[in-house]
Amino acid sequence: MPTLHATRDVYCPFTQAIPLVQRFYAANRVRVGPFSYVSLEVESQVISTRDLTDPTRDHDALVVEWHVHGALPLPRFRGLVTARPNGICTTLHFQGHYTPPLGIAGRAVDALLGRQIARRTLERLLDCVAAYINASFGKERMLRPDW
């Protein structure tokens, strides 16, 4: 089961990051793909959970799953979104795994090209989440001392 991870800094308080990720999934029809011109709408599910990866503080994380309905045999993805304070930013970390479809043939394709496509897909999705958060909360608001 291949594992993927990506991180992005967003301009919002640490306490607002996970709720804003939830809002992104609730407000948008999520499309995934390695490039803007190659993407598919996915059915996603987001579940709030405790972040057990950070023993220093008690806070939430999100379990995110998605899959595509259709003729293409694409993998299901399941991952965890966590947030960490990082100066005036918050770092989002998205780590997950998928199982290549089509058995041995799917694993061979994944080894040759699929893993790079999957990694790029996750990075693009996190770019979209980060852009949504930055637009929702606003970089200017983070840079103001009286926010």
C-alpha positions as CSV (number, residue, x, y, z in Angstrom):
1,M,0.0,0.0,0.0
2,P,1.9,3.1,-1.2
3,T,2.0,6.1,1.2
4,L,1.9,9.7,0.1
5,H,2.5,12.9,2.0
6,A,2.4,16.7,1.3
7,T,2.7,19.8,3.4
8,R,1.6,23.4,2.8
9,D,1.8,26.6,5.0
10,V,-1.5,28.5,5.2
11,Y,-2.2,32.0,6.6
12,C,-4.6,31.3,9.4
13,P,-4.4,30.7,13.1
14,F,-3.6,27.1,14.1
15,T,-7.0,26.8,15.8
16,Q,-8.8,27.7,12.6
17,A,-6.9,25.4,10.2
18,I,-8.8,22.1,10.6
19,P,-12.3,23.8,10.6
20,L,-11.3,25.6,7.4
21,V,-10.3,22.3,5.8
22,Q,-13.7,20.9,6.8
23,R,-15.4,23.9,5.2
24,F,-13.4,23.4,2.0
25,Y,-14.7,19.9,1.6
26,A,-18.3,21.0,2.5
27,A,-18.3,24.0,0.2
28,N,-16.6,22.5,-2.9
29,R,-17.1,19.7,-5.4
30,V,-13.7,18.2,-5.0
31,R,-11.7,17.4,-8.1
32,V,-8.4,15.6,-8.1
33,G,-5.8,15.0,-10.7
34,P,-2.2,15.6,-11.5
35,F,-2.8,18.6,-13.7
36,S,-5.6,21.2,-14.0
37,Y,-6.6,19.8,-17.4
38,V,-6.6,16.2,-16.1
39,S,-8.9,15.9,-13.1
40,L,-12.0,14.0,-12.0
41,E,-14.6,14.8,-9.5
42,V,-14.4,12.5,-6.5
43,E,-16.8,11.5,-3.8
44,S,-15.1,12.4,-0.5
45,Q,-15.8,11.8,3.1
46,V,-14.3,13.8,5.9
47,I,-14.4,12.7,9.6
48,S,-13.1,14.7,12.5
49,T,-10.9,12.7,14.9
50,R,-8.3,13.4,17.6
51,D,-4.8,14.1,16.4
52,L,-2.8,11.4,18.1
53,T,0.4,12.3,16.1
54,D,1.0,15.2,18.4
55,P,1.6,14.2,22.0
56,T,2.2,17.9,23.1
57,R,-1.3,19.2,22.7
58,D,-4.9,18.0,22.4
59,H,-6.5,19.0,19.1
60,D,-8.4,17.7,16.1
61,A,-7.3,16.1,12.8
62,L,-9.3,15.0,9.8
63,V,-9.6,11.6,8.2
64,V,-10.2,12.1,4.5
65,E,-11.3,9.4,2.0
66,W,-12.1,9.8,-1.6
67,H,-13.0,7.6,-4.6
68,V,-14.1,8.0,-8.2
69,H,-17.2,6.5,-9.6
70,G,-16.9,5.6,-13.2
71,A,-15.3,3.4,-15.8
72,L,-11.7,4.2,-14.9
73,P,-10.2,1.8,-12.4
74,L,-8.7,4.5,-10.0
75,P,-7.6,3.8,-6.5
76,R,-9.4,4.8,-3.3
77,F,-7.4,7.1,-1.1
78,R,-7.5,7.4,2.7
79,G,-5.5,10.0,4.6
80,L,-5.0,12.1,7.7
81,V,-4.9,15.9,7.7
82,T,-3.1,17.5,10.7
83,A,-2.1,21.1,11.5
84,R,0.9,22.5,13.4
85,P,1.7,26.1,14.4
86,N,4.5,27.6,12.3
87,G,5.2,31.2,13.2
88,I,2.5,33.4,11.7
89,C,1.4,30.5,9.6
90,T,0.0,27.0,10.2
91,T,1.5,24.0,8.4
92,L,-1.0,21.5,7.1
93,H,0.3,18.0,6.7
94,F,-1.6,15.5,4.6
95,Q,-0.5,11.8,4.8
96,G,-2.3,8.9,3.3
97,H,-2.3,5.7,1.4
98,Y,-4.0,4.1,-1.6
99,T,-4.2,0.6,-3.1
100,P,-3.5,0.4,-6.8
101,P,-6.4,-1.3,-8.6
102,L,-6.1,-4.3,-11.0
103,G,-3.9,-6.4,-8.8
104,I,-0.4,-7.2,-10.0
105,A,-0.8,-5.2,-13.2
106,G,-2.0,-2.2,-11.2
107,R,1.0,-2.5,-8.9
108,A,3.4,-2.6,-11.9
109,V,1.8,0.5,-13.4
110,D,2.0,2.2,-10.0
111,A,5.7,1.4,-9.7
112,L,6.4,2.9,-13.2
113,L,4.2,5.9,-13.2
114,G,1.2,5.7,-10.9
115,R,3.0,6.8,-7.7
116,Q,4.2,10.0,-9.3
117,I,0.7,10.8,-10.6
118,A,-0.7,10.0,-7.1
119,R,1.8,12.3,-5.4
120,R,1.2,15.1,-7.9
121,T,-2.6,14.7,-7.4
122,L,-2.2,15.0,-3.6
123,E,0.0,18.0,-3.9
124,R,-2.5,19.7,-6.3
125,L,-5.4,19.0,-3.9
126,L,-3.5,20.5,-1.0
127,D,-2.7,23.5,-3.1
128,C,-6.5,24.0,-3.6
129,V,-7.1,23.6,0.1
130,A,-4.4,26.1,1.0
131,A,-5.7,28.6,-1.6
132,Y,-9.2,28.2,-0.1
133,I,-7.9,28.8,3.4
134,N,-5.8,31.7,2.4
135,A,-8.7,33.3,0.6
136,S,-11.1,32.6,3.4
137,F,-9.0,33.9,6.3
138,G,-6.7,36.2,4.4
139,K,-3.0,36.7,4.5
140,E,-3.5,40.4,5.2
141,R,-5.5,39.6,8.3
142,M,-2.7,37.4,9.6
143,L,-0.2,40.2,9.1
144,R,-2.2,42.7,11.1
145,P,-1.3,42.8,14.7
146,D,-4.9,43.5,15.8
147,W,-6.6,40.6,14.2
